[in-house]
Amino acid sequence: MSASRPAAVIVLAAGEGTRMKSRTSKVLHELCGRSMLGHVLAAARGLEPERLVVVVGHRREQVVAHLDEHVPEARAVVQDEQNGTGHAVRMALEEIGAMDGTVVVTNGDHPLLRSETLADLVRTHEDEGNAVTVLTTEMPDATGYGRMIRAGDGSVEAIVEHKDASAEQRAVNEINVGMYAFDGSLLEDALKRVTTDNAGGEEYLTDVVAILRGDGHRAGAHLVADWVETQGVNDRVQLAQARRQLNDRILEAHMRAGVTIVDPASTWIDVQVTAEPDAEVLPGTQLHGATHLGAGARVGPGCTLTDTRVGADAVVVNAVCVGAEIGPEASVGPYAYLRPGTRLAGKAKVGTYVETKNADVGEGAKVPHLTYVGDAEIGAGSNIGASSVFVNYDGVEKHRSVIGSHVRVGSDNMIVAPVTVGDGAYTAAGSVIVQDVPPGAMAVARARQRNVEGWVERRRAGTASAEAARRARDEAE
């Protein structure tokens, strides 16, 4: 039986997160291409809830701006004073109104949470006809966690905090994760009866479980087999641990889908990255954003690609690429930098110590080494000589150059935009090209060489150079 569509998912994200010691809201710290909150919302969206609600409080402006940019369908509800989890859910219901159907409550600092787990929680809740279903797991060491005490029929009898638990209860390893599925029609009234009669003086959502049981309703639990998935993040140590665990999950999914990852320990891939079978990722590589690897593409070692598409059977070695398109069978690197707007056609080459920006490199064209190509179009089959620079900026505006097909640009050329070099043309080494070059022409833009005989011995007398020159002259005579 599949889970029904929840009436709402409420994500609690109002806490201060003091242990992060950061100017950034705790739930906005990133791992694997998304904020912590973004990962939770992605899991929640997998349920297709009728309403997606985020309770905000501390640094709310940051969180609301993040929602507006990334999850605009989510509605932010402000909890002005952070008076507990029960208070946060009550604030949400007071603003959006009571709801029939299932209401899921989760936390914004649990980035490892899966959609499948939330769906299983809803399914258990509905199959068992529970008023509330608690998400639980079994911890290897449950010290400090609230224990789930079960009745004989498997329902929840109580949630006992560690400090209040007996020795027998502390032997129970099943703990409350802090996420719930509620019967929406019962939740609002139960929240109104939650008190602050506790050491913290706050309204706790766990009290709703006891209230609903006291009303004669069934409280159930859904046990998550993988306790790691249920862990929250409270400081940067836990953030690093969660990042490693999430990255391992992402890598495993790619490998099982036919992607070779030579060294998972040194490879980092964001959650939005896609790759086709037989793509290969070599050690020390990071793939970020919406990067895509085509079938048979080989990336690495030592690459960082962001929002870059790599075509089938292309090779990228020791390169940084941002917002680039690399065509099939193209070659990049080593030590190349492809900036946004770079587009390499099939079998094109951008080689060692080459930087490109807003550049189109045609089919089979080559920019082998030590060159800057900015705001330019290079036609099919052309070759750009070493140490050339496309001079695209006049101090005020950028200009574009066009190199035709099968052009040979000599080494150490300055291509001063805007300029066009016609198909089949050549330019001499050391030239500064400031005018258009007709198709098939040879452009020579350099001064004629003039040798001033004896200059070193006259002007640099006493130096090693002058002595070497004297010896060479004497030997020649």
Phi, psi and omega in degrees: 000129179276153179287144177282170180284121181294152174294325180198153164241124179252122181253124181271116184217038185259351187294160183281325179065048186299331183289346175286337180050061189217152172282347181264139175307138183307316187287353179262358174295139191261151170208131176055042171089002177217158170290162175305313180298322179299321177295318179296317180293326176297319177296319180293321181296334177298339177276349184053053182293154177294327177224141176239116189238135176238121178274121184243157180204274181294131183051046185297328182299319178297315184292318180296317178298321178296317178296316181301324183280319191253327182223069187296340180283348179283139180258127179271133175240130186272129169253097186300315178244130183277089185255031176109166183292322178296319177297320180298315179292324178297319177299320180296314182291326178295330181274319185261349178092160178293154184223139168276156181097189185274133175244120179262134176241127179222181186243146183280359182245030178241075188289347181271358182296137180256151173301321182298324180292316178295322178296321177294323177299314180295318181297315178299316180302315184281321179298322183272354180065038183280152170281327176213142176232126183263134174279128184228167172207166177255117183268142173301322176228107186268012181304128178092350183262153173289130184270143176269116178258118185262148172276174182299330180272007178090353178286168180276123177269322180193158169246115186249122178294151185305316184293338181261355188279145173284171179301321179295318180291325179292342177286346177284129181263354179281125185237160176279122180282336182096020176232148190214156164241127183242153164285112186301328182290339180260340189293315186300313181296320180296322180296327179294340183261003176285133182253172175254023182279071179206173185298327181275347182064033183235164177268113184260137180292333178299332179294334179296326179300313180294321180297314181294322176295320178297332177279000178093008180270158182273133172250125181243182180215147173241119185271125176267125185292322183265101183295334181299322181299334187269001187279135175273172180240122181241342179212180186286335174295312178294328177297316178296321178296316179295322178298316179296317181293319179291320178298318177300320179296317180295314180299317180299318179298318179294316181296320179291342177268005174105010179264134177272124174239106190295317183225089181304330183295333181248015183245132181234127183227128177289160186293335183270355181291141177236152180208146180264159181306146180075004166293151182228130179244120183267168187303153175071027184249141176237129178241119187240162173061222184265034179297144178226135175250127178282171181301129177078000177293143178237121184237127180112176001285166171065040180252149169232112182243131179231125178049045184238139177254128181245123184285170182302133174064014174284159181233127179232120186234128175045056185228156171244123183229129181229120177060036183250161174237121183246119188284171180300137178063015176284164182230132181228132174094185004284158175061046176253156179231107178259114183265173185305142179088001176281132179226117178255126176282176182303137177064012175286160181228131168236116193259213191290131178054046175246135175241134179231151177207129178049050185233138174253118180250119191285176182306122176070004179286156185228133169236084197289322187193150168055050188219147171247125178238106179234136178053062185214158172236126180243123186284171183300138173075003181279160180227130180255120184293160183300149175063032177263152181227130171271107186276096191256355188236125181263011182098344179232312184230158174268146179229158187247142176247152179233121174253125184289190181278147177055039176270147173242103177270123184292163179297150177057046175263146168252116178261102188269107184288152359274133180208152178234130174251119189288165181306138174073005182280162175238152169232141184285151178302142177078013183273150171249106188268110182243354179233157178300146179247123182294156176305136176076001182272162170252118179263124176239116183228073181204155180286151177292137181292136178231125180260122178262100186297138174074007185299318185295314182294328179282315189264345181230040182301140179089353178272165177299324179296316180296320179294319178296319180296319179298315180298317180296321180293319180296319179295325181290328180281000000 
